[in-house]
Amino acid sequence: SAVISQKPSRDICQRGTSLTIQCQVDSQVTMMFWYRQQPGQSLTLIATANQGSEATYESGFVIDKFPISRPNLTFSTLTVSNMSPEDSSIYLCSVSGETRLDTQYFGPGTRLTVL
Amino acid sequence: AQSVTQLGSHVSVSEGALVLLRCNYSSSVPPYLFWYVQYPNQGLQLLLKYTSAATLVKGINGFEAEFKKSETSFHLTKPSAHMSDAAEYFCAVTEGGYNKLIFGAGTRLAVHP
């Protein structure tokens, strides 16, 4: 299984600022995803991070608010831009192979609080 | 589109009792189904997965789940609960031909002495 780390593990930010979250994997992976888990709720997929091209966003999420980079097969970043208290959530990255048979592994998450 | 329904947002059992967490799915294609566990302040850990092989799937920590196509269910069970099983449990299904996961709302399991 892949070992995934995220930085920072938690942060408290002011309204209107931006935060970039890093996701690092210990081996090359095909697929990387970013999820949001709002307080007391389930996980919702934000986007699929594509290596060498623009991320694929899910309905309700836009690039201007959640820009994503994936410069190589082991690293991705998610930026939460112009934050508001509604952005307070846990943000998790996950990785997998390219088929449905492949298990998806999750990072420990980044707990974000926006004041 | 695929979807997952978890019945019971909170389940409480006594230590040593049977654990049953319910999951029903909706899918227009043969589903791949997963159970993940989230301990407090941690990420998600895979418990088990169904990928169209055996319908009874055994996972880690003594958990198992049975895929029942006729009931569109994938309930998670453990014969004897342990205090360390207290956590949030998520059922998930992959969407379409891709490995994008669709999660249920989650069930918080409490285990009391």
Interface residues (C-beta under 8 A of the other chain):
Chain A: I4 M31 F33 Q41 S42 L43 T44 L45 T48 L92 S94 S96 G97 E98 T99 R100 L101 D102 T103 Q104 Y105 F106 G107 P108 G109 R111
Chain B: Y32 F34 Y36 N41 Q42 G43 L44 Q45 L46 K49 T51 F90 T94 G97 Y98 N99 K100 L101 I102 F103 G104 A105 G106
